[in-house]
Amino acid sequence: MMTLDRKYRDELLIALRAHEISGERVGEVLAEVEAHVVETGENPVEAFGQPRAYATQVAAQLDRNTGKRSTSDIVVSGLVMAVLVLLGSSWLLDGLSEAGPVVPYTLKDLVALPTLVVLCVAAALLLVRGLAVQTGNAIYLGAAAGALVLMIVSQPVIGWTVDDVTPLFEMPRWLAIGLGAVLLAGSIAMLVHAIRRGRVVYPKAR
């Protein structure tokens, strides 16, 4: 009895994940491919094509109701996650490290963090897109690497060129700690939800 080649299965799994297909639907697709190979003995490449090409074909047939997240969903959730993590960790650390009753924020603080968020999200989206497309993926992967470089370089450049002395506003230390903790808790909740959604569930396991 022929079984599905592990290499093909793993590549198909990664390709399906790159299209943000739910773990439940990924499990169904893998089960269908495995069952076909076992029943017919046919080579999976001959039956379904290369893993990335087949994943693209599957993704094209899905929508939000059948297991695939829309581009807007991915963009919004990625942006929200980045904002929660970066703002939450920044405020929490500021509150914990500040000796006085208030945490001062300068123009540099207001410029550096949003820049970090935007470039981080851009790099992540470009990376996902580069893993998903069949042709031209090197352009997306190169752009993702460029966004990461800009993200790293932007911070010291902003530090050199933007005022980091004059406070624009002050936040009570307790508020910075509280907001930071709440935002980080929200990011953890989103991560847990994403992990549950992405967990591969075979039809026979339900």
N, C-alpha and C positions, 0 to 999 in steps of 0.2 A: 504493500500500500504506500503510495506516494504522499509525502507530507509537504507543507509549505516551507520553502527555504527560509531560514531564519533571517538571512540578510535582506531578502525581499520584504519580509514582514516588517522588520525594523525600519527600513527605508520608507515603506508605505505609511507606517505609524507616524514617523516624523513629518512626512509630507502632509498628512491629514491634519496633524496638530498645527502645522504652519498656516493652514487655512482657517484656524480657529473653529474647527468642527468639534461639536460636543463629544465627550468621552463615550456617551451612550451610542451615538451614531458611528463613531470610530470603531467601537466593538462590533457593531452590526456589519460594517464593511469588511473588517478583518475576518469575521466569521464566515461571511459569504465567500470571500476569496479562498479561505482555507477549505471550506466544504467543497467548492468547485474543484480544487486541486486534488483533494482526496478521492472524490467521486470519479473524476475523469482521467486523472494522471497527467493532465495537460500542464505544460510549463506556464507559470503565472505571467511571465513576460509576453508569451504568445497569446494568452487568453485575455489579459487585461492591459498590457502595455507596461512601460516603465513605471515604477512607483510614483514618481512625481507627476507624470502625465496623467496617470489614473486618478491621483488625488485631485488634480485640477478638474478633471471630468466630473468626479463625484461632487466637488464643491460647487460647480456650475449648476448642478441640479437641486441644490439645497437653498433654503432661505432661513429666516429667523425661526419660523415655526417647525422646521424639519432638521434643526441641529447646527445651523451655521450662523455665527454672529455677523451682523452687518458691519461695514466699514465704519459707520458713525458710532456704533456700539463700541468697537475696538478703540477708536480715537478717544471717545469720551471717558471710557473706563481707564485707559492708559493715562490720560491727563489727570483724572481724579486721583488715581493711585499715586502718581508722582507728586502731586500737590500735597496729599495727605502725609506721605512719607517725609518729604523735604521740609515742609512747614512744621509738621509735628516734631520731627527730630530737632530742627533748628530751635523752635520755641522751648522745647523741653530742656535741651542742653543749655540754652541761654538762661533759663530760669534757675536751673540747678547750679550753674557756675557763677551767677551774679551774687556778689556779697551784699549789695544794697537792697532796698525795698522795691526798686524799679529797674527795668531793663531798658536802656536807651537804644534807639534804632536810628541809624544815619542813612543818608542817601545811598551809600554803597550797599547797605543791607537791603534796601528796596529794589535795587537794580540787579544785584548779583543773584538772588534767589530765583526770581522769575526767569532770568536768562538760563539758569541751570535747569529749571523745570522744562522750559520749551525745548532746549537742545537734547535733554535726556529723552523726552517723549519722541522727538523727531528721530533720534538714533534708533530707538526701539521699533518704531513703526517701519522705518526703512529696512531694518534687519529682518523683520517678519515678512515684509514684502519680497525681499531678496531671496528668502528661503522658499517662498511660495511660487514665484513665477518660473516659467520654463526658459524663456530667453531674456537676455538683458539683465539677468540677476546680478552680474558683476557691477553694473552701474549702481544698483540699489545698495549692494554691500559696500561699495566704495563710498557712496554718499553717507551710509551709516557710520563708517569709520571716520569720515570727515566731520560728521556731527559730534562724534565722541571727542575728537581732537579739539574742535572748537569749544566744546563744553569744558575741557580741561584748561585750555589756554585762556578762555574768557575770564575766568575767576581772578587770576593775578593781574590781568590787564585792567579789569574793573577796579581792582584794589589800588592800582597805580594812578588811575585817571579820575576816579570819582571820590568825592568827599567822604571820608570815614571818621571825621572828627566831630562835626556839628550835629547834635541830636535833632531829628525832625519830630520825633514823638517818643513818649516813654510808656512802657507797659508794666503794670504791677507784676512783681515777680511771681506771686501766687497764680495770677491769670495766665502768665506764660507757661508755667508748669502744667496747669489744668488743661489749657487748650492743647498743648503739645501731647499730653497723655490721651486726650479724647481723639485727636486726629490720628495718632498712631494706632489706637484701638480700632478706629474705622478702617485703616489700611489693613490691619490683620484680619478683620472680618471680610473684607473684599478678597484677600488672598485665600482664605479658607473656602470662600464661595467658588473662586476660580479653580482651586484644587479639586473640589467636589465635582465641578462641571467637567473638568478635564480627565477625571478618573475613567479609564477604559472599562466598560461593562459589557461583557459578552451576553448575547441573548439567553444562553443557557444558564447564566448565573443569576438571572432575575427571577 
